[in-house]
Amino acid sequence: MAKGITLVIPQRTIVYAGVALVVVVILILNVYAFFISGKGSSSAKGIEKTAENFASAKAAENPSDICATPPGYTDEQWREHMGHHPDLYKECL
């Protein structure tokens, strides 16, 4: 009967490999959450940062009071929009 090769792996090596695997999974999930799922959106509500959306928001604003929430926006959405453009809305923030 032929004898096989027995591979002995120290338990410490298994623990290190397990910790390294957990760290790699956490890093991958963070990269996904930061770069992929959040790409192009300004909030969890899915409002994308595009030229079209900015133009739409600018067109909706009240020229006599740019701080007032325009129709079609909630107060929170409008504050968030203004927060992305502090140079344009400094008197409102």
C-alpha positions, 0 to 999 in steps of 0.5 A: 500500500502506498503512503500519501503525503501528510500536510501539517498546517500549524493552527496559528497559520489557520487563525491568521488566514481566517483573520486575513480573509475577514479583513479582505471581505470587509475591505471589499465591502467598503470599496463597493459601498463607497465607490460603486453603490454611491457613485453619482448619487448625492443621497440614499434617495437616489438623486444623481449629481448630473448637469441635468439635475442641477439645471432642473434645480436652478430652473425651479428656484425662486429668483427673488428668494433662492433660499426658498424651497421650490415646488417639487422639492422637500425642504431637506432635498433643497437644503441638501442641494444648496449644501452641494453648492456653498458658493452659490447659496452661502447666504442660505446656509 
